[in-house]
Amino acid sequence: MVSGSSSSSATLSGTFTVPTSAISGPTRMRVSMKYNAAQTACEAFSYGEVEDYTVNIGGAALKTVVNKKAAKVLGFEEPVFDFAMYPNPTRDILNLKMGDSRTGTYRMLSYTGQEVNKGKLSDMQLNVSGLAAGVYILEINDGQKLITKQFVKK
């Protein structure tokens, strides 16, 4: 989206226009800079950095311009994607309760990031009896958004 170079240690800045087709709400913006060249997709490089930021696309501005009823009619107000899990800590079964009717996939990760289980959400109960005692991360993905929460296996 933005390309530039600098021969000093001064701040390098740039601007870009968010496409009008972008969905409003929080999204990830990745900033990637490589020393002495432009990086390519998925490239590993020795000098530079990659940082991810959460930015809010139009959400605050849209809500101040239109009233709540108009926002629903126009489709600016998206349902909140969230879930609850219980009991936490758990021994055998981890129950999930979605904030709305969305479905998706899940991944369970050990605290070191190793994937220990994955699948599609169907009955909203995950069997964790085969996991060793410890802290785990549960990722729920509806195809557009990813939510992570941690749980404890007794």
N, C-alpha and C positions, 0 to 999 in steps of 0.2 A: 504494500500500500504506500509506503514512504521509503525513499531511498536517499542517502546523503553521505557525505564524507567530511572529515575534519582533519586538519594537520596540527591541531593543538589539543590541550586537555580541557578546553572550554566545553560547555554544554552544547550538544547537538540537538536541535529540535526540528520538528516537522509537523505538518498538518495533513489531515485527510478528511474526506466527506463520508459519513456513514451512509451506506446505500439506503434508499427509501424502502426497500424490500426487507430490511432488517427487522426482526421481531423485537418489540419493546420488552424491556426488562433486563435483568442481570445476564451478562455473558462474559466469556473469557477473551481477553485481548493479550496476545503474545508479542513481546518485544524481543527481537533477536538482533544482536550486533556481533560482527566478526571483524577481527583486525585485518586491515589492508585488502579486503575484498568483500564482495557480497556472498553470503552463504546460500547454499542450495537446500532444497527440501530434505529433511532428515539427516543433514550432514553433521558429523562430529568434527569440532574444530578446537584447536589448542588455545587460542587467544580470543576472548570475547565473552559474551554472556547471553543467556536467554532468561527472560523473566515473564511470568504470567500475572496479569492483573484482572480483577473483576470490575467491569464497567457496567453502568446502567444505561441502556439505550432508550432514551426518550421517556422513560417511565415517569420521572418527577415532573417534567415539563408538561406532558400530556395530562396528568392528573390535575394540574393547577389550571389548565385552560378549559377543560370540560367538566361538567358535574358528574357525579357518580352514576346516575341513571343513564346519561348519554354515553358514558364510557362503556357500560355494558352493551348497549345497543350497537355501538361502533366496534366492539370487540377488543378494546384496549385493555380491559381488565381480565387478565388470565388467571384461572384458578391456581391456588397455591399447591405446588407439588411437594408433599412431605409425607413422612410416615412415622409411626410409633412402633416400638418393639417391646415386648414384655414376655415373660419376666426377664429382668436384667439385673443381676446375674441369673443364668439359667443352667440347668443340667442336661436336659434332653431336647426340648422343643422351644424354639424361639418363635413366638407369634408376631405377626405383622399386622398393622392396621394402617391402611393408606388414607391420606387426607382427602382423596376424592376417588373416582372410579377408575383411575389409570392402572394399567398393568405394565409389565416390563420384564426385565431380567435382573438377576442378582449375581454378585460375586462376593465370596467371603475370602478375606485375606488375613494371614497371620500378622502380628504386629510388625514383623520384619518385611512385610510386603509380598510374601509368598502366597499364591492363590491356593486355597485349600478346598474350595467348592464353588460351583456356579450352576446356573440354570434359569429356567423361566419361572416367574411368579405365577402360581396357579391357585393353590389352596391356602395361601397366606400363613403357612406353618413351615418352618425350616427345621429339619432334624439335625441337631448338632451333637448328638450323643457320641459320635465317633471322633470328635475333636478332643485333643488334649486340653487340660485346664489351662486357661490363659486369657489374654485380651485379644480380641479379633476386631476387624473392621468389616462392616457390611456395606456394600455399594448397591444402590438401587438405581437402575437406569430405565427411563421411560422412552428412550429413543431420541430425546431432545435434551434432557437434563439429567445430571448425575448427582445423587445425594449420598453422602457417606456418614455413617454413625458407627460408634464402637460399642461392643458388648463384651461381657465377661462370661466365659464358660467355666463353671465350677468343676 
